[in-house]
């Protein structure tokens, strides 16, 4: 282990960015912060309200919780609509499956209990278990976070599930893209030693940004050779993996573990 003095790390997150940056700076790193996404909460979104009303109207047999933040956001919206007690009662009668400790913590934080939580903290594992639990003819609610997951939900629908997709958040480009452009230039000029990613949309957006500027191939070459890419987990890393870019991933999908990994790999 060593410190990160003399190392420059690009942070692409918006959520919990201050906490992440502070941890890196305490270890001596110089941080360039360039959010690649903006998370828009949807407490007043008509689609979210309609999905919630659908859940409340007929109940559900099972719920797949993909993120703790998304589950909490759903209940925060329900609090604002005055239906959180009804939502709690409805979900209390359903089988609840979560994608790891964060989702489990959010579920328990609302006084509910999960039946099963994915040990590997992956959507692949979560949806495989839901499918194996038996979904034909069942009403299955899927709490999404930021984007749809057709690679997983299509299999449930094909097996006969009646799906209700609940999406408390969506992703947008940041209103100010100048920091993102500057970070991209810094990577291409080899002024950045590592990039840290905590969400797949942010990872994909960096690649999209480079593609829009005609710098995609140049960026991929830099990431394959001189610039380390550290991702909080395999879902976050997926866009880079598809591009043939190697990534570092901590054993536990946590910000603290990601910081420790960067210190271990880049520390003097």
Buried (B, 14 or more C-beta within 10 A) or exposed (E): EEBBEEBBBBBBBBBEBEEBBEBBEEBBBBBBBBBBBBBEBBBEBEEBBEBBEBBBEEBBBBBBBBBBBBBBBBBEBBEEBEBBEBBBEBBEEBBBBBBBBBBBBBBEEBEBEBEBBBEEBBBBBBBBBBBEBBBEEBBBBBBBBBBEBEEBBEBBEEBEBBBBBBBBBBBEBBEEBEBBEBBBEBBBEEBBBBBBBBBBBBBBBBBBBBEEBEBBEBBBEBBBEEBBBBBBBBBBBBBBBEBEBEBBBBEBBBBEBBBBBBBEBBBE
